[in-house]
Amino acid sequence: MGLLRTEGFDKLLETVASEAVAHKAAGPAVRHLATIGERLAPEVALGALRPGERHLLDAAETARATVAPAPVDQDHADQDHADGYRFGQLKAGKVCILGPGETGEPGLRVIALIDWPDGAPEGLDAERARLAAREAAEIESCRLWLRDQGEEHAAQLVARLRFLFRHVGPIRLYIGDACYTNLGREGNLVGKSVGPESDRCRMKVLSETPLGEWSAADACFVVCMSALISSGTPSRTEEFSGTQLIPSRLTAFLEGRVLAYDGDIPDIAESASPIGRLFELADLARELRARKLESGAVVYRTVQSMTINKKEHFFATAVTGADVPEEFLDTLSGFVPSAPDAVRGGALEVDWQPLLDGDPRPSRPGFGSRFEEVLHELVGAAGAGTGSDVSMSRGPRDTLRLSMLLAEGSIEPGHWKTGEYYCCVVPGEGFRRRLIDAGAAAEVPQVVRAIAARMRWNGWHFMPHAAAVTDDESLAERDWFFAPSMPDMTEWTSHHHQGHVANGVRHAIRVPFGITLAGAHRPGVHDLRLMRSEGDVYTPRDLRAAIAMGEILRGLYQERALRLEKRAETAVVDDFTNTWYQHRYGTEAPRGAQATTANENGV
């Protein structure tokens, strides 16, 4: 997708490095580099620093240290200046700040040297050494605690992590200089490039290694990650992505969650183990979180895509119909005339019965049924109401068949191919016009089909969990993720994911939701997604609007599903295929153009 394709992450880092060295002061230069040109929240960016590095940054800012250019010869930069202070960046974007004698992590590119106007502050290196010793003792305390718990307990923690890591999203986090990630060629956790039985997989290696031979970093990872996940859902893994996962930072995080869930931080017993307290706080946070959600609180997450860091938040007030944009209500009024006034009054329930009882044929050509027409128009209105370039919603093509299989306890849905799912993708008029005016009209159907293909894959990816068949042996080697349950807003997602790079998906909103099928809630079966390829990031107001519109769409999906179940009516969604999109948007596109992601029938 030529017009929409971004420069990619590596090129972005080069650009930001050049911008950083243009700063005269070392502090702003390091912060610019760490935040990847202000694209990453400072608390996340600086959360990757070790205690000694953070102290060095503070000292540089206090002393008004300046920047000196690094040598052009990067192969010898560290050796030539190993006795000085300098800072650089890893391929993943993590900043490292080095002092005399420190060599840094493998792959470090030195960006600049740090000059002290009046010499390095007195006691700087001694304080950094003290912080390094305290950090090492903190990490070592996890290994000592785990040894006290015994081999069996350690094995149980590892076994749980081995299972969970196969079914959660990408992460990259640090314990000191050690990196744990399921991303890329340097991955050491199970993921696309590392199989669960690979010798590169640290959890597999630890499962076969006596506890007494574990490194302190490995023990710290197992202990802290186990406590972190215990505090909420498996997606907690992502809330430390891009940062240091050590006991002191985890303690502060868990105490913050307890307070966010309206709880009180318990007193610390004099005899209490700091590591054991992590699990106590985690248990308390999990209980309080469940209680808060049961009270009706609306949870969401913000996603810092530069490091795939996700943070949980709560809205101060409930999402209601008052959050629904007028553009959406105008479209809704054409299908359910009575709905807009009720929604403006705060309601999110719409009476879909008259529409579903009406003529099933579409009112306009180009659609296979009235339902497909209504869905397409509402999804498009959701995009218009939030200033989005593209909007979309996905689901299973044959809802009745899925329901019947679930009622039988069949595992078949877990083996469905991507062709069993659809995604209704609607490009905004402004987005289409921008491509056409730039002479890139052929990219419109390509982008739409590529997005639809990826979203169908998401439906396939979540179905084993949604269908509650993950325990079946036939799915033991099947790639699946826990179905998402929290809405989220993503910033600067256009430089990592291959599809996002190709299609310019810069900022995005995701509102996942489930429906009841065969008498049980099926999480993540549907969703509403929005994207912008340029311009401002989405705001909480935009997300509230998306959640409200998603709830109205969920009601349509649910009412339709219940009717199909009750009447045993087959109503398959046949629109929203590659051919359908090509016919709708490809009048100026060359024949034979193909989507750049998985096809409709494969996985």
N, C-alpha and C positions, 0 to 999 in steps of 0.2 A: 504494500500500500504506500506508494511513493510519497504523496503529498502529506499523509498523516504520520509517516514513520518518524520517530524521534531519533536523536543521535545515539541512544543507548547509554548504558550506565558507565562504561569505561570512558567514553568520550566526555561525558558529563563530569566525571572526576578530574579529568585533565583540565577542563575549563575552569572548574572551581579551584583547583590548585594554582592556576595562573592568577585568578582573582585574589586568592589568599596572599600570595607573596607581594601583591601590589599594595597591601597594607603596610604602613611603616611600623606600626606597633605590633608586637608579637601576640598580645592577648587577642585583639580582634582578628588577627590572621588565623590563629588557632581555632577560634570560635567559628569563623566563616568556613574553614575547612571541615570542622567537626559537624556542623549543621548542613553540610553539602550545599553551601550557598543559600542558607536560610530556608531550605526545603525540609528540614528535620527539626523537630522541637528541641530546644536546648537541653531540657532535662533528660531527653532520650540520648541525644548526642554525647553529652558529658557523662551520662551513666555508663558509657563504655570505658571510661578512664579508670585506671587503678588509683588507689589512694595517693600514692607518690606522684603520679602524673597530675592529679587534680591539684595537689599542693604546689607543684611546679608551675602550673598555669596561674594559680592565684598569686604566687610570688612574682611571676613575670608581669602580671597586670599591676601589682602594687609598686614594683620597681620601674615601671614604664619601660620594660625591655623592648628592644627593637628587632626588626627582621633583617637578616643578612642572606643573600642568595646562596643556595646550595650549589655544589659543584655540578657541572654539566654531566660529568662521568658518574652515572648512578652506580655503576658496578663497584666503584671504589669510594663512594661518598661517605659511607659509614666508617670505613677504615681510616680515611684521611681526617675525619673530625670526631673520632671516638672519644677524644678528651674534652669535647665541648658539649654544649646544650643544643638540641635541635628537635625538630618535629617533622613528622611525615604521615603517610597514609597507606593503609593496606588496600588490596583490590576490592575488598568488601565495603570500603569507605570509612572504616574505623581509623581514628586518629591515634597516633602514638607520640608521646613526648619523652625524649630521652635525655639522660644526664651523662656525665663523663663515665666512660667505661661500659656503658650499656649498648648492646648491639641491636636490640629490637627483635621483632618477630620476623620469621621468614617471609619474604616478599614485600618487606617494607620499602617504600619509596620515600627517601628524604626530600622534603619540600623546601625547607629553609633552615637556617641556623638562627639561634637566639643570642643576641648581643645585650649585655648588661651595661648600661651607661657608667655605672660606678662599681662594676664588678659584681659577681654573683653575691646575693645576700649572705651575710654571715650565718652559719648554721644550717644553710639550705640542704646540703647533702646529708648532714646528720639527721635532720628531721625526716628526710625522704627514706633514709635507712631505717629509722624507727617505724615509720608507717609500713614499710615493706615487711619488717619482721612481724608487726601486728597482723598484717594481712595474711602472711604465711601461717601464723599460729591459728588464725580464725579458720582458714581452710583445713588445716590439720585437725582441728577440733572435730570436724565431721567424720574423719577417719577414726579417731579415737572413740567417738560416740557409737559409730557403727560397729566397731569391734566389740564394744560392750554389749550391743544388742545380739551379736552372734551371726554366724554364717547363714543360718536359716532365714533370719529376718532380712539380711542383705539380699539373699537370693529372691525373696518374695518381692522386694522393692524393684529389683532388676527385671523380674518377669513381668511385672505390671507395666513398667516403662517400655519394655520390648513390645508389648501389645499396643499400648497407647500411641507410641511413635509411628506405628504403621498407619494410623488412622486420623492424624491431625495434620495441620498445615505446616508450611515451612517456618523454620526458626534458625537463628544463628545467635548464640550467646557466648559469654566469656567467663572463665574463672581464672583470674590472673591473666597470664599469657596464653592459656589453653583455650581453644575454640571448639565448641560443640555445635554441629550444624547438620542438617539434612539437605543442604543446598550445594550443587555444583560438584566439580571433580574433587574438591577437598573435603567433601562430606564425610562424616564419621558416625552419623546416625542414619537409620533406615530411611530411605527416600528414593527418588527417581534414579540416582546414581549409585546407591548402596543397598544391596539386598539384605534381608533380615538374617541370612546365614553367611554373609560376607565377613571375611576376617577384618575388613575395614570398619565394620560396625562395632562401636565401643561396647554397646550393651551385650552383643553376642560374645565378645571377648571377655567381658566381666563375668558373664554367666558361666564361663569355663575357667575362671581364674580364682584361686583361693583368696579370700578376703585379705589375708596378711600381705599379699603381693600387690594390692591395689595402690595406685598413686593417690596422693592427697586430693588432687584435682578431681579425679574420677569419683572418689568417695563423696566429695563436696557436691558434685553434679547430681549423683544419685539421691543423696539426702535432700538437697534443696529443691530439686525438681519434683521429688515425691511429695514434699510438703506443699509446694506451690500448687500442684494439681489437686491435692486434697482439699484446697481452700475453695474450690468452685467446680468448674467443668473442665474437661480435658483441654479446652481451648486456652486455659490459663497459661499453657506453655508459651504462647505468643506474647504474653504481657511483659516478659523480660528479654524478648528478642532484641538484639543489638546492644545489650547492656551486660554489666557484670552481675552474675548470680552467686552472691556470697551471703553467708548468714546475716551479717549486719544489714545489708540492703533488703534482704528478704523479710527480716523482722520488721523493718520500717514499713515495707509494703503491706504486710499482713495487718499490722496495727492500723494502717491507713484504711484498709478494707473494713476492719471491724467498726471503725468510726463512721465510715460511709454507709454501713448497714445499720446505723443507729444503735450500735452497741457500745459497751464500755470496755476499755482495755484492762484486763485483770492484773492484779498485783503480782509481782514476781516473788516467789518464795525464795528464801535465802539458799535453800538446798537445790533449787531447780536447775536443771541443765539448760544452758542457752539453746542447745540443739533440740532437746526434747520440747522446749517451749515453742519452737517453730511449728511442731505438729499440733500442739494445744491451740495455738492461735489459728492454725489452718482449720481445725475442727470447728472452732467457734465462728470463724468467718463463714464457713460453709452453711452452718445452721442459720446464722443471721441473714445471709443472702437469700436463702430459700424463704425465710419468713417475710423479708422485704418484698420479694417478688409476689408472694401470695397476697400481700396487701394491695397489689395493683400497681406498684412502682414500675415505671417504664425504663428499662435498661438499654443502653446502646454502647457502641465502641467507636473510638476514633482509631484510624489505621495510618501509621507513619510508614509509607511504603518504601522509603529509602532503606530502612532496616527491618521492615515487616513487623514493627512493634505495634501492639494493639493495647488500648487502654479503655477500661470500663468506666462508664458514667451513668448517672441517673438524671432524668428530667425532673425539674422541681415541681412541675404540674403535669397532670394527665394529658395525653394526646386526645383531642376530640375532633368532632366535625368542623369546629371553627378553624382548624389548621388546614383544611382542604382548600386548595387554590380555586379561584373562580373559573379558570380555564377548564379544570376538571369538572366542575359543577355544570358549566355550560354544556359540555358534552354529555354528562350524565342525564341532564334534563331531557335530552332527545330520546332517551331510552326509558327512563322512569321519571315522568314529569313531576311526581309528588316528592321526589327525593331531595332536591336542592334546599328547599326551605327547612326541612327537618335536619339536614346536615349542617346548614348554617347555624341552626340552634344548638348544635353540639353532638347530635346523634351520628353514629357511624354505621347503624343498621339500615339497610335498604331493603324494601320489599321487592324482591326479584320475581315473585310469582307471576304477575301479569306478563312480564316479558317472556319468561320461560314457558308460560302457557300459550303464548301467541304463536304466530306463524314461524316455523323454524327456518324458513327460507330467508336468505339475506335480502335487505332492501335495495342493495346496490350490487352491480356485477363485481366480480373479482374475489368473492368470498364463497366458501363452500356451505356456510350456514350462518344463521343469525348470530349464534353464539360467537363464532369466529370474527364476525364483523364487529360486534359489540366489544369483544376483548381488544381487538386491534385499535379501535377508536379510543377506548379508555386508556390503554397503555400509551398511545400517542399523546393524549391530553395530559397524562402524568408528566411526560417529558416537557410539554409546553409550559405547564404550570410551575416547573422548577428551573426553567432556563437550561434544559439539558439538550445535548446534541443527539443523543440516542436513548431510547427507553425500551424496556423489554420485560417479558414475563414468561416463565416456562412451566411445563407440567407434563404428565403422561398423556399420550394421545388417546388411549382407550381407558377412561376412568372406570367404567363398569367392569371391564375385564380385570383390571387391577384389584378392584374391590372384591370380586368373586374369588380370585386367587388368594387374597389375604384371608377371606372368610374360611377358605378350605385349609388354611395353614400351609399353603404351598410355598416352596422356596423359589419358584420360577421367576418372580419379579427380581430377585437378586441376580439372576442370570440374563435378564433382558439386555439387548444391545441398545446403542444410542438411538437407533431409528425408532424405538418405542416412545421417544420423547419429542416434544416440540418446544420451540421458543419463538414467541411472537416478538419480533424486533421491529421497532418503528424509528426510522431516522427522522429527525426534525427537519422542517422546511428550510430553516437557516443553514443547517449542516449540509443538506443536499445542495442548496444554492451555492454555498462556498466551494464545494467540490466541482460543481458544474462550471462556475465562473472561472475557476482555475484550470479548466480544460481537463479535469479528472473525473468526468461523469462516469467512466467505466469503473471507478473505485467504489461507487455507491453500492451496487449489488455485491461486490466482493467483500466490502466491509460488513454489510448486513449478514451475508451468509457465513462469514467467518465467525462473527459474534454468535449467531444462532447455533453453529456447530459446537462451539465451546460450551454454550449453555446447555445443550443437549447432553454433553459429556458430564456436566455437573449433575444433571438429573440422574444419569447412570451412576455417578460416583456416590451419591447419597442414598440411593434406593435400598441397599442392604440394611442400613440402619433404620430408614423410614419404615421398611417392611418388617423389621424385627426378626431378621433371619441371619444375623451375623454369626451366630453360634454354629450354624450348620457346617459340617466338615467339607462339603463341596465348595464352600466359599473361603476356605482357610487361606488360599493363596490369592484370593480375589482382592484387587485394589479397591478400597472404599474408605470414605471419610465419615466421621460423625456429622449428621445433618446439622447445619447451622440453625441457631435459634435467636440470635441477637442481631438487630439492625446495626449497620455500621456505615461510617463515612471514611473514604480513603483519599489521601492526598498524594500527588506525585507518583502515581502508579504506572507512569508511561515509560519508565526506564529499566524495568526488571523483567517482568513477565513477557515472554516472546510475543504473544498475541497482543499485549498492551503496547509494546514497542512498535509493532507493525501497524496497529490501528489507532495509535495516538490516544489511548485511554488514559487521560491525565488524572482526572478526579472522578470518583464514583460513589454511588450510594447503593447499598444492598439491604433489602427488607425481606428476609426469609419468613415464610409462614407455612404452617401445616394445616391439614383439614382432617376431619374424622372420616375414616373409611373402614368398613367392616367392624364398626363399633369401637375403634381405637384411634387415638390421635396419631397421625403420621407426620412427623416433623419434616420440614424442609422440602415437601413435595412440590410446592410452588414458591415463587418469589416475585418481587418487583425490583428491577434494577434500573439505575440511571447513570449516565456518563457524560462528561464534558471533555472535549479534546483540547480545549484552550480556555483561557479566562480564569476567573476566581475559583477558589475552592468552595465546596458546598459548606453551608452554615448549619447550625442546629435547627434553625427555622426551616431550611430546606428538608432536613431529615425528618422533622416532625410532620411536614406535609407529605413526605413519601410514606411514612408509617401510617398516616391517616388514610391515604389513598390505597395503600396496600391492604388495610383492613377492609375497605369497601370491596376491593377485588377478591379478598379471601371470602367474603360473604357470598359473592357471585359463584366462585368455585365450589364453596360448600353447598349452597342451595342446589346447584346443578348436580353435584355428586349424590346428594340425598334423593333427588328426583329419579336419577338414573337407577340407583339401588332399589328404590321403592317400586318403580314401574318396570324394572328389568329392561330398560331401553338402551339400545346400543347407539351411541353417538360419538363417533371417532373424529378427532381433529385431524383433518387431512391437509389443511393449509399450512403455511409456514415451512415449506420444504425448500431446498435449493432451487428447484424449478419454479416454485411459486414466487420466490424473491427475485429470480432472474426476470420473470415475466413482468413483475410489478415495477421494478426499478432499473431493469437492464435495457431499456429501449435504445440507449446510446452506447451500450457496452458491447464489446466484441463477443461473438459467440464462442462458446467453449471455455470462457474464463472460469476458473475453479476457485473455490474457497481455499484458504491457506491452512485450515485446521482439519480435524477429523471429518470424514464424510458422514452421511446420514445413517449408513448401515453398519459401519465398523465401530470399533472401540480403540 
